[in-house]
Amino acid sequence: MSDYQDILVSEPESGVITITLNRPAARNALCNNLLKELAETLDASISDERIKAVVITGGEKVFAAGADIKEMAELDTVGVMNDIRPSYWRRIAQYPKPIIGAVNGFALGGGCELMMHCDIVIAGDNALFGQPEINLGIIPGAGGTQRLLRTVGKSMAMQLVLSGEFITAEQARDFGLVSEVTIPEMSYKRALKLAKTIAKKPPIAVRLAKESLLKAYETTLETGLNLERKAFTLLAATDDRREGIAAFMEKRRPEFKGK
Ligand code: CAA
């Protein structure tokens, strides 16, 4: 797609692009520019009909070691207040298409938080997850305290954030942070396969399913159920619903058009 400095972006293939975090010398630390490039790539792909799902990976050795501590060291309170980074994180959080994470090695601090922005995560068995910000005299700043607690529950969220200790891929799976654990060489292949499977599904239904599921984080059950019902009703107006049901009746494969 475009020339970036801190990420690599593949051409769309079978409805999927892969974004690879690419600062190996800094353990893929999420410097401002990397986050900016990530947010811009995701934004640009929203209206690109060739792209139905995104895989984010850091490669086989490391996912991301967190915010760039060297950049962070430059900021005082006013600098942090005026920081542009939260706006990049918001754009990633609001991305409407599915994001599949393929996570190997360290996913720490902002790296763990980026992993939690992915809708599905496949982890290599060498992955280590943690929020070590406490060791720097700070706390997670990209949603870690909120998203962790909602996913892993109070005790494990407290343990990770207060102690700065890491957990393994198997522990992360047991706590629902990741859905599958593979050998490191397979995590990307599995994530890509899953993304390609999702890319074949009716895009409007995928989008509304993601939106409804994410709403469960932040609303009451009643509000969430209402939202789900409205999305379900809206889908009755789509050609893809007619096509999906007709294909089932006619015992053939559906051809979804995203309409
Ligand atoms: N920021 C900037 N540079 C980093 C970095 C980071 N988060 N993590 C690693 N690096 C750099 C190191 O400074 C080092 O650079 P030099 O070669 O120039 O010295 C290089 O990457 C390699 O690092 P190590 O030698 O430490 O590599 P290692 O394999 O022995 O250890 C590690 C890897 C365990 C990830 C270790 O580097 C580490 O603990 N990194 C910091 C992790 C951390 O504290 N993350 C939280 C950041 S704060 C945050 O993320 C806030 C937020 O919520 C948004």
py3Dmol code that shows the C-alpha trace and the ligand (Angstrom):
import py3Dmol

protein = """\
ATOM      1  CA  MET A   1       0.000   0.000   0.000  1.00  0.00           C
ATOM      2  CA  SER A   2       2.123   2.943   1.220  1.00  0.00           C
ATOM      3  CA  ASP A   3       5.695   3.482   2.288  1.00  0.00           C
ATOM      4  CA  TYR A   4       5.884   3.451   6.042  1.00  0.00           C
ATOM      5  CA  GLN A   5       8.829   3.682   8.369  1.00  0.00           C
ATOM      6  CA  ASP A   6       7.729   1.638  11.377  1.00  0.00           C
ATOM      7  CA  ILE A   7       5.219  -0.836   9.956  1.00  0.00           C
ATOM      8  CA  LEU A   8       4.984  -3.073   6.911  1.00  0.00           C
ATOM      9  CA  VAL A   9       1.648  -3.345   5.153  1.00  0.00           C
ATOM     10  CA  SER A  10       0.906  -6.157   2.719  1.00  0.00           C
ATOM     11  CA  GLU A  11      -1.216  -5.832  -0.391  1.00  0.00           C
ATOM     12  CA  PRO A  12      -4.769  -7.117   0.093  1.00  0.00           C
ATOM     13  CA  GLU A  13      -4.996 -10.846  -0.567  1.00  0.00           C
ATOM     14  CA  SER A  14      -8.255 -12.796  -0.291  1.00  0.00           C
ATOM     15  CA  GLY A  15      -9.756  -9.815   1.516  1.00  0.00           C
ATOM     16  CA  VAL A  16      -6.990  -9.517   4.129  1.00  0.00           C
ATOM     17  CA  ILE A  17      -4.053  -7.197   4.758  1.00  0.00           C
ATOM     18  CA  THR A  18      -1.290  -7.864   7.241  1.00  0.00           C
ATOM     19  CA  ILE A  19       0.248  -5.046   9.257  1.00  0.00           C
ATOM     20  CA  THR A  20       3.630  -5.991  10.707  1.00  0.00           C
ATOM     21  CA  LEU A  21       5.087  -3.857  13.479  1.00  0.00           C
ATOM     22  CA  ASN A  22       8.606  -3.236  12.290  1.00  0.00           C
ATOM     23  CA  ARG A  23      10.992  -1.797  14.872  1.00  0.00           C
ATOM     24  CA  PRO A  24      12.905  -4.958  15.758  1.00  0.00           C
ATOM     25  CA  ALA A  25      15.879  -3.074  17.253  1.00  0.00           C
ATOM     26  CA  ALA A  26      13.515  -1.461  19.781  1.00  0.00           C
ATOM     27  CA  ARG A  27      11.475  -4.650  20.354  1.00  0.00           C
ATOM     28  CA  ASN A  28       8.672  -3.041  18.282  1.00  0.00           C
ATOM     29  CA  ALA A  29       8.187  -0.328  20.924  1.00  0.00           C
ATOM     30  CA  LEU A  30       5.124   1.674  19.915  1.00  0.00           C
ATOM     31  CA  CYS A  31       6.635   5.073  19.182  1.00  0.00           C
ATOM     32  CA  ASN A  32       4.317   7.907  18.122  1.00  0.00           C
ATOM     33  CA  ASN A  33       5.119   7.416  14.471  1.00  0.00           C
ATOM     34  CA  LEU A  34       4.349   3.691  14.576  1.00  0.00           C
ATOM     35  CA  LEU A  35       0.971   4.346  16.198  1.00  0.00           C
ATOM     36  CA  LYS A  36       0.272   7.111  13.677  1.00  0.00           C
ATOM     37  CA  GLU A  37       1.111   4.815  10.764  1.00  0.00           C
ATOM     38  CA  LEU A  38      -1.058   2.065  12.243  1.00  0.00           C
ATOM     39  CA  ALA A  39      -4.036   4.413  12.724  1.00  0.00           C
ATOM     40  CA  GLU A  40      -3.608   5.857   9.213  1.00  0.00           C
ATOM     41  CA  THR A  41      -3.419   2.409   7.615  1.00  0.00           C
ATOM     42  CA  LEU A  42      -6.547   1.261   9.407  1.00  0.00           C
ATOM     43  CA  ASP A  43      -8.390   4.494   8.543  1.00  0.00           C
ATOM     44  CA  ALA A  44      -7.453   4.175   4.869  1.00  0.00           C
ATOM     45  CA  SER A  45      -8.677   0.589   4.754  1.00  0.00           C
ATOM     46  CA  ILE A  46     -12.170   1.379   6.066  1.00  0.00           C
ATOM     47  CA  SER A  47     -13.457   2.456   2.654  1.00  0.00           C
ATOM     48  CA  ASP A  48     -11.333  -0.035   0.713  1.00  0.00           C
ATOM     49  CA  GLU A  49     -13.734  -2.781  -0.308  1.00  0.00           C
ATOM     50  CA  ARG A  50     -10.855  -5.137  -1.092  1.00  0.00           C
ATOM     51  CA  ILE A  51     -10.080  -5.260   2.629  1.00  0.00           C
ATOM     52  CA  LYS A  52     -12.431  -7.265   4.826  1.00  0.00           C
ATOM     53  CA  ALA A  53     -10.150  -8.110   7.758  1.00  0.00           C
ATOM     54  CA  VAL A  54      -6.724  -7.161   9.124  1.00  0.00           C
ATOM     55  CA  VAL A  55      -3.994  -9.212  10.751  1.00  0.00           C
ATOM     56  CA  ILE A  56      -1.613  -7.401  13.090  1.00  0.00           C
ATOM     57  CA  THR A  57       1.629  -9.118  14.052  1.00  0.00           C
ATOM     58  CA  GLY A  58       5.083  -8.270  15.285  1.00  0.00           C
ATOM     59  CA  GLY A  59       6.743 -11.265  13.661  1.00  0.00           C
ATOM     60  CA  GLU A  60       7.934 -14.484  15.284  1.00  0.00           C
ATOM     61  CA  LYS A  61      10.112 -13.005  18.055  1.00  0.00           C
ATOM     62  CA  VAL A  62       8.302 -10.091  19.680  1.00  0.00           C
ATOM     63  CA  PHE A  63       4.903  -8.469  19.434  1.00  0.00           C
ATOM     64  CA  ALA A  64       5.610  -5.105  21.108  1.00  0.00           C
ATOM     65  CA  ALA A  65       7.487  -4.014  24.251  1.00  0.00           C
ATOM     66  CA  GLY A  66       5.078  -1.180  24.970  1.00  0.00           C
ATOM     67  CA  ALA A  67       5.137   2.566  24.512  1.00  0.00           C
ATOM     68  CA  ASP A  68       8.522   3.928  23.494  1.00  0.00           C
ATOM     69  CA  ILE A  69       9.999   4.720  26.902  1.00  0.00           C
ATOM     70  CA  LYS A  70      12.642   6.992  25.360  1.00  0.00           C
ATOM     71  CA  GLU A  71       9.913   9.166  23.805  1.00  0.00           C
ATOM     72  CA  MET A  72       7.836   9.039  26.971  1.00  0.00           C
ATOM     73  CA  ALA A  73      10.774  10.268  29.044  1.00  0.00           C
ATOM     74  CA  GLU A  74      10.609  13.604  27.220  1.00  0.00           C
ATOM     75  CA  LEU A  75       7.054  14.371  28.350  1.00  0.00           C
ATOM     76  CA  ASP A  76       6.018  16.270  31.484  1.00  0.00           C
ATOM     77  CA  THR A  77       2.414  16.444  32.726  1.00  0.00           C
ATOM     78  CA  VAL A  78       1.388  19.059  30.188  1.00  0.00           C
ATOM     79  CA  GLY A  79       3.110  17.074  27.440  1.00  0.00           C
ATOM     80  CA  VAL A  80       1.167  13.934  28.424  1.00  0.00           C
ATOM     81  CA  MET A  81      -2.092  15.944  28.632  1.00  0.00           C
ATOM     82  CA  ASN A  82      -1.556  17.282  25.119  1.00  0.00           C
ATOM     83  CA  ASP A  83      -0.270  13.988  23.760  1.00  0.00           C
ATOM     84  CA  ILE A  84      -1.732  12.936  20.413  1.00  0.00           C
ATOM     85  CA  ARG A  85      -1.386   9.230  21.200  1.00  0.00           C
ATOM     86  CA  PRO A  86      -4.893   8.790  22.727  1.00  0.00           C
ATOM     87  CA  SER A  87      -6.352   9.935  19.408  1.00  0.00           C
ATOM     88  CA  TYR A  88      -4.422   7.178  17.583  1.00  0.00           C
ATOM     89  CA  TRP A  89      -5.640   4.608  20.108  1.00  0.00           C
ATOM     90  CA  ARG A  90      -9.228   5.803  19.638  1.00  0.00           C
ATOM     91  CA  ARG A  91      -8.965   5.312  15.892  1.00  0.00           C
ATOM     92  CA  ILE A  92      -7.673   1.770  16.409  1.00  0.00           C
ATOM     93  CA  ALA A  93     -10.430   1.027  18.962  1.00  0.00           C
ATOM     94  CA  GLN A  94     -13.137   2.348  16.617  1.00  0.00           C
ATOM     95  CA  TYR A  95     -11.949   0.413  13.573  1.00  0.00           C
ATOM     96  CA  PRO A  96     -15.071  -1.349  12.255  1.00  0.00           C
ATOM     97  CA  LYS A  97     -13.535  -4.361  10.473  1.00  0.00           C
ATOM     98  CA  PRO A  98     -12.178  -7.417  12.321  1.00  0.00           C
ATOM     99  CA  ILE A  99      -8.580  -7.312  13.563  1.00  0.00           C
ATOM    100  CA  ILE A 100      -6.852 -10.624  14.236  1.00  0.00           C
ATOM    101  CA  GLY A 101      -3.654 -10.479  16.301  1.00  0.00           C
ATOM    102  CA  ALA A 102      -0.812 -12.961  15.801  1.00  0.00           C
ATOM    103  CA  VAL A 103       1.256 -12.514  18.941  1.00  0.00           C
ATOM    104  CA  ASN A 104       4.672 -14.028  19.601  1.00  0.00           C
ATOM    105  CA  GLY A 105       7.165 -13.095  22.298  1.00  0.00           C
ATOM    106  CA  PHE A 106       6.703 -10.060  24.516  1.00  0.00           C
ATOM    107  CA  ALA A 107       3.374  -8.206  24.487  1.00  0.00           C
ATOM    108  CA  LEU A 108       4.047  -5.711  27.259  1.00  0.00           C
ATOM    109  CA  GLY A 109       2.521  -2.429  28.361  1.00  0.00           C
ATOM    110  CA  GLY A 110       1.129  -0.717  25.253  1.00  0.00           C
ATOM    111  CA  GLY A 111       1.938  -3.968  23.394  1.00  0.00           C
ATOM    112  CA  CYS A 112      -0.443  -5.882  25.662  1.00  0.00           C
ATOM    113  CA  GLU A 113      -2.960  -3.064  25.207  1.00  0.00           C
ATOM    114  CA  LEU A 114      -2.613  -3.241  21.415  1.00  0.00           C
ATOM    115  CA  MET A 115      -3.167  -7.001  21.668  1.00  0.00           C
ATOM    116  CA  MET A 116      -6.399  -6.213  23.565  1.00  0.00           C
ATOM    117  CA  HIS A 117      -7.511  -3.929  20.708  1.00  0.00           C
ATOM    118  CA  CYS A 118      -7.451  -6.996  18.434  1.00  0.00           C
ATOM    119  CA  ASP A 119     -10.806  -8.765  18.154  1.00  0.00           C
ATOM    120  CA  ILE A 120      -9.289 -12.256  18.118  1.00  0.00           C
ATOM    121  CA  VAL A 121      -5.779 -13.186  19.234  1.00  0.00           C
ATOM    122  CA  ILE A 122      -3.725 -16.232  18.292  1.00  0.00           C
ATOM    123  CA  ALA A 123      -0.632 -16.493  20.477  1.00  0.00           C
ATOM    124  CA  GLY A 124       2.598 -18.377  19.934  1.00  0.00           C
ATOM    125  CA  ASP A 125       3.559 -20.479  22.944  1.00  0.00           C
ATOM    126  CA  ASN A 126       6.560 -18.167  23.423  1.00  0.00           C
ATOM    127  CA  ALA A 127       4.280 -15.171  24.083  1.00  0.00           C
ATOM    128  CA  LEU A 128       4.493 -13.322  27.388  1.00  0.00           C
ATOM    129  CA  PHE A 129       1.875 -10.783  28.397  1.00  0.00           C
ATOM    130  CA  GLY A 130       2.246  -8.098  31.017  1.00  0.00           C
ATOM    131  CA  GLN A 131       1.617  -4.539  32.126  1.00  0.00           C
ATOM    132  CA  PRO A 132       4.998  -3.610  33.639  1.00  0.00           C
ATOM    133  CA  GLU A 133       4.282   0.154  33.729  1.00  0.00           C
ATOM    134  CA  ILE A 134       4.293   0.052  37.540  1.00  0.00           C
ATOM    135  CA  ASN A 135       8.077  -0.455  37.362  1.00  0.00           C
ATOM    136  CA  LEU A 136       8.331   2.929  35.610  1.00  0.00           C
ATOM    137  CA  GLY A 137       6.213   4.733  38.207  1.00  0.00           C
ATOM    138  CA  ILE A 138       3.199   4.882  35.896  1.00  0.00           C
ATOM    139  CA  ILE A 139       0.115   2.820  35.088  1.00  0.00           C
ATOM    140  CA  PRO A 140      -1.212   1.433  31.791  1.00  0.00           C
ATOM    141  CA  GLY A 141      -2.303   4.366  29.654  1.00  0.00           C
ATOM    142  CA  ALA A 142      -3.989   2.844  26.618  1.00  0.00           C
ATOM    143  CA  GLY A 143      -6.924   1.069  28.213  1.00  0.00           C
ATOM    144  CA  GLY A 144      -5.024  -1.631  30.106  1.00  0.00           C
ATOM    145  CA  THR A 145      -6.702  -1.171  33.481  1.00  0.00           C
ATOM    146  CA  GLN A 146     -10.171  -1.150  31.917  1.00  0.00           C
ATOM    147  CA  ARG A 147      -9.903  -3.806  29.200  1.00  0.00           C
ATOM    148  CA  LEU A 148      -7.867  -6.214  31.332  1.00  0.00           C
ATOM    149  CA  LEU A 149     -10.331  -6.136  34.192  1.00  0.00           C
ATOM    150  CA  ARG A 150     -13.274  -6.684  31.867  1.00  0.00           C
ATOM    151  CA  THR A 151     -11.549  -9.692  30.302  1.00  0.00           C
ATOM    152  CA  VAL A 152      -9.552 -11.459  33.002  1.00  0.00           C
ATOM    153  CA  GLY A 153     -11.450 -10.324  36.119  1.00  0.00           C
ATOM    154  CA  LYS A 154     -10.341  -8.334  39.134  1.00  0.00           C
ATOM    155  CA  SER A 155      -7.766 -10.567  40.778  1.00  0.00           C
ATOM    156  CA  MET A 156      -5.644 -11.295  37.692  1.00  0.00           C
ATOM    157  CA  ALA A 157      -5.967  -7.706  36.424  1.00  0.00           C
ATOM    158  CA  MET A 158      -4.751  -6.421  39.791  1.00  0.00           C
ATOM    159  CA  GLN A 159      -1.949  -8.997  39.826  1.00  0.00           C
ATOM    160  CA  LEU A 160      -0.685  -7.985  36.398  1.00  0.00           C
ATOM    161  CA  VAL A 161      -0.976  -4.214  36.861  1.00  0.00           C
ATOM    162  CA  LEU A 162       0.232  -3.987  40.473  1.00  0.00           C
ATOM    163  CA  SER A 163       3.076  -6.510  40.322  1.00  0.00           C
ATOM    164  CA  GLY A 164       4.219  -6.003  36.741  1.00  0.00           C
ATOM    165  CA  GLU A 165       4.615  -9.805  36.464  1.00  0.00           C
ATOM    166  CA  PHE A 166       4.118 -11.507  33.121  1.00  0.00           C
ATOM    167  CA  ILE A 167       1.793 -14.383  32.207  1.00  0.00           C
ATOM    168  CA  THR A 168       2.322 -17.057  29.572  1.00  0.00           C
ATOM    169  CA  ALA A 169       0.301 -17.723  26.433  1.00  0.00           C
ATOM    170  CA  GLU A 170      -1.422 -20.687  28.108  1.00  0.00           C
ATOM    171  CA  GLN A 171      -2.399 -18.534  31.097  1.00  0.00           C
ATOM    172  CA  ALA A 172      -3.596 -15.805  28.732  1.00  0.00           C
ATOM    173  CA  ARG A 173      -5.767 -18.386  26.960  1.00  0.00           C
ATOM    174  CA  ASP A 174      -7.146 -19.676  30.262  1.00  0.00           C
ATOM    175  CA  PHE A 175      -8.110 -16.107  31.169  1.00  0.00           C
ATOM    176  CA  GLY A 176      -9.728 -15.370  27.796  1.00  0.00           C
ATOM    177  CA  LEU A 177      -7.152 -12.853  26.568  1.00  0.00           C
ATOM    178  CA  VAL A 178      -6.298 -15.032  23.581  1.00  0.00           C
ATOM    179  CA  SER A 179      -8.384 -17.675  21.878  1.00  0.00           C
ATOM    180  CA  GLU A 180      -5.743 -20.144  20.649  1.00  0.00           C
ATOM    181  CA  VAL A 181      -2.101 -21.006  21.349  1.00  0.00           C
ATOM    182  CA  THR A 182       0.120 -22.431  18.618  1.00  0.00           C
ATOM    183  CA  ILE A 183       3.812 -22.935  18.055  1.00  0.00           C
ATOM    184  CA  PRO A 184       5.356 -19.517  17.231  1.00  0.00           C
ATOM    185  CA  GLU A 185       5.843 -20.396  13.536  1.00  0.00           C
ATOM    186  CA  MET A 186       2.108 -21.135  13.188  1.00  0.00           C
ATOM    187  CA  SER A 187       0.460 -18.196  14.943  1.00  0.00           C
ATOM    188  CA  TYR A 188       0.583 -15.904  11.905  1.00  0.00           C
ATOM    189  CA  LYS A 189      -0.556 -18.651   9.510  1.00  0.00           C
ATOM    190  CA  ARG A 190      -3.482 -19.503  11.780  1.00  0.00           C
ATOM    191  CA  ALA A 191      -4.417 -15.821  12.217  1.00  0.00           C
ATOM    192  CA  LEU A 192      -4.282 -15.290   8.450  1.00  0.00           C
ATOM    193  CA  LYS A 193      -6.421 -18.378   7.798  1.00  0.00           C
ATOM    194  CA  LEU A 194      -8.986 -17.162  10.307  1.00  0.00           C
ATOM    195  CA  ALA A 195      -8.950 -13.660   8.772  1.00  0.00           C
ATOM    196  CA  LYS A 196      -9.497 -15.144   5.298  1.00  0.00           C
ATOM    197  CA  THR A 197     -12.388 -17.245   6.609  1.00  0.00           C
ATOM    198  CA  ILE A 198     -13.997 -14.135   8.114  1.00  0.00           C
ATOM    199  CA  ALA A 199     -13.290 -12.168   4.914  1.00  0.00           C
ATOM    200  CA  LYS A 200     -15.614 -14.552   3.045  1.00  0.00           C
ATOM    201  CA  LYS A 201     -18.531 -13.838   5.383  1.00  0.00           C
ATOM    202  CA  PRO A 202     -21.139 -11.150   4.660  1.00  0.00           C
ATOM    203  CA  PRO A 203     -19.342  -7.886   5.558  1.00  0.00           C
ATOM    204  CA  ILE A 204     -22.299  -5.975   6.974  1.00  0.00           C
ATOM    205  CA  ALA A 205     -23.176  -8.852   9.294  1.00  0.00           C
ATOM    206  CA  VAL A 206     -19.509  -9.133  10.340  1.00  0.00           C
ATOM    207  CA  ARG A 207     -19.362  -5.431  11.075  1.00  0.00           C
ATOM    208  CA  LEU A 208     -22.576  -5.412  13.121  1.00  0.00           C
ATOM    209  CA  ALA A 209     -21.528  -8.574  14.954  1.00  0.00           C
ATOM    210  CA  LYS A 210     -18.231  -6.923  15.958  1.00  0.00           C
ATOM    211  CA  GLU A 211     -20.024  -3.758  17.042  1.00  0.00           C
ATOM    212  CA  SER A 212     -22.576  -5.699  19.098  1.00  0.00           C
ATOM    213  CA  LEU A 213     -19.939  -7.865  20.774  1.00  0.00           C
ATOM    214  CA  LEU A 214     -17.758  -4.880  21.682  1.00  0.00           C
ATOM    215  CA  LYS A 215     -20.744  -3.042  23.147  1.00  0.00           C
ATOM    216  CA  ALA A 216     -21.039  -5.817  25.715  1.00  0.00           C
ATOM    217  CA  TYR A 217     -17.917  -4.319  27.364  1.00  0.00           C
ATOM    218  CA  GLU A 218     -19.561  -1.041  28.122  1.00  0.00           C
ATOM    219  CA  THR A 219     -23.321  -1.295  28.452  1.00  0.00           C
ATOM    220  CA  THR A 220     -25.956  -2.908  30.612  1.00  0.00           C
ATOM    221  CA  LEU A 221     -27.332  -6.242  29.408  1.00  0.00           C
ATOM    222  CA  GLU A 222     -30.617  -4.586  28.441  1.00  0.00           C
ATOM    223  CA  THR A 223     -28.938  -1.885  26.323  1.00  0.00           C
ATOM    224  CA  GLY A 224     -26.719  -4.509  24.709  1.00  0.00           C
ATOM    225  CA  LEU A 225     -29.678  -6.746  23.910  1.00  0.00           C
ATOM    226  CA  ASN A 226     -31.520  -3.795  22.370  1.00  0.00           C
ATOM    227  CA  LEU A 227     -28.522  -2.957  20.220  1.00  0.00           C
ATOM    228  CA  GLU A 228     -28.217  -6.591  19.135  1.00  0.00           C
ATOM    229  CA  ARG A 229     -31.912  -6.708  18.192  1.00  0.00           C
ATOM    230  CA  LYS A 230     -31.640  -3.492  16.166  1.00  0.00           C
ATOM    231  CA  ALA A 231     -28.590  -4.830  14.316  1.00  0.00           C
ATOM    232  CA  PHE A 232     -30.396  -8.132  13.732  1.00  0.00           C
ATOM    233  CA  THR A 233     -33.407  -6.234  12.357  1.00  0.00           C
ATOM    234  CA  LEU A 234     -31.248  -4.012  10.148  1.00  0.00           C
ATOM    235  CA  LEU A 235     -29.657  -7.085   8.587  1.00  0.00           C
ATOM    236  CA  ALA A 236     -33.092  -8.204   7.356  1.00  0.00           C
ATOM    237  CA  ALA A 237     -32.796  -5.405   4.772  1.00  0.00           C
ATOM    238  CA  THR A 238     -29.561  -6.689   3.233  1.00  0.00           C
ATOM    239  CA  ASP A 239     -29.122  -8.562  -0.036  1.00  0.00           C
ATOM    240  CA  ASP A 240     -26.547 -10.740   1.719  1.00  0.00           C
ATOM    241  CA  ARG A 241     -29.183 -12.052   4.141  1.00  0.00           C
ATOM    242  CA  ARG A 242     -31.458 -12.968   1.227  1.00  0.00           C
ATOM    243  CA  GLU A 243     -28.497 -14.576  -0.520  1.00  0.00           C
ATOM    244  CA  GLY A 244     -27.369 -16.500   2.586  1.00  0.00           C
ATOM    245  CA  ILE A 245     -30.814 -17.935   3.222  1.00  0.00           C
ATOM    246  CA  ALA A 246     -31.468 -18.664  -0.485  1.00  0.00           C
ATOM    247  CA  ALA A 247     -28.110 -20.436  -0.784  1.00  0.00           C
ATOM    248  CA  PHE A 248     -28.959 -22.590   2.232  1.00  0.00           C
ATOM    249  CA  MET A 249     -32.347 -23.542   0.738  1.00  0.00           C
ATOM    250  CA  GLU A 250     -30.854 -24.235  -2.688  1.00  0.00           C
ATOM    251  CA  LYS A 251     -27.969 -26.228  -1.188  1.00  0.00           C
ATOM    252  CA  ARG A 252     -25.265 -24.076  -2.788  1.00  0.00           C
ATOM    253  CA  ARG A 253     -22.503 -21.762  -1.602  1.00  0.00           C
ATOM    254  CA  PRO A 254     -23.600 -18.179  -0.925  1.00  0.00           C
ATOM    255  CA  GLU A 255     -22.065 -15.309  -2.845  1.00  0.00           C
ATOM    256  CA  PHE A 256     -21.966 -12.310  -0.570  1.00  0.00           C
ATOM    257  CA  LYS A 257     -21.680  -8.841  -2.054  1.00  0.00           C
ATOM    258  CA  GLY A 258     -21.569  -6.614   1.031  1.00  0.00           C
ATOM    259  CA  LYS A 259     -24.960  -5.114   0.227  1.00  0.00           C
TER     260      LYS A 259
END
"""
ligand_1 = """\
54
CAA
N 10.716 1.602 24.653
C 11.863 1.983 24.052
N 12.861 1.126 23.784
C 12.704 -0.155 24.154
C 11.539 -0.620 24.781
C 10.516 0.324 25.027
N 9.336 -0.015 25.575
N 11.680 -1.932 25.030
C 12.877 -2.279 24.567
N 13.503 -1.221 24.038
C 14.835 -1.138 23.445
C 15.921 -1.181 24.519
O 16.135 0.099 25.063
C 17.095 -1.688 23.717
O 17.613 -0.621 22.973
P 19.218 -0.429 22.846
O 19.669 -1.621 22.086
O 19.328 0.855 22.078
O 19.739 -0.355 24.237
C 16.440 -2.672 22.740
O 15.072 -2.310 22.680
C 16.518 -4.100 23.204
O 16.006 -4.168 24.526
P 16.608 -5.140 25.629
O 18.105 -5.186 25.509
O 16.042 -4.740 26.939
O 16.016 -6.526 25.114
P 15.685 -7.830 25.952
O 15.308 -8.862 24.935
O 16.780 -8.163 26.926
O 14.397 -7.460 26.830
C 12.190 -6.558 27.164
C 13.174 -7.227 26.181
C 11.838 -7.499 28.317
C 10.948 -6.270 26.345
C 12.796 -5.277 27.754
O 13.339 -4.506 26.702
C 11.815 -4.415 28.506
O 11.528 -4.676 29.672
N 11.292 -3.356 27.835
C 10.371 -2.408 28.463
C 8.999 -3.014 28.714
C 8.110 -2.004 29.369
O 8.350 -1.508 30.440
N 6.977 -1.678 28.688
C 6.027 -0.694 29.160
C 6.271 0.634 28.484
S 5.251 1.925 29.121
C 3.750 1.755 28.299
O 3.593 0.870 27.480
C 2.681 2.758 28.643
C 1.349 2.476 28.058
O 0.531 1.798 28.621
C 0.924 3.059 26.782
"""
view = py3Dmol.view(width=600, height=400)
view.addModel(protein, "pdb")
view.setStyle({"model": 0}, {"cartoon": {"style": "trace"}})
view.addModel(ligand_1, "xyz")
view.setStyle({"model": 1}, {"stick": {}})
view.zoomTo()
view.show()
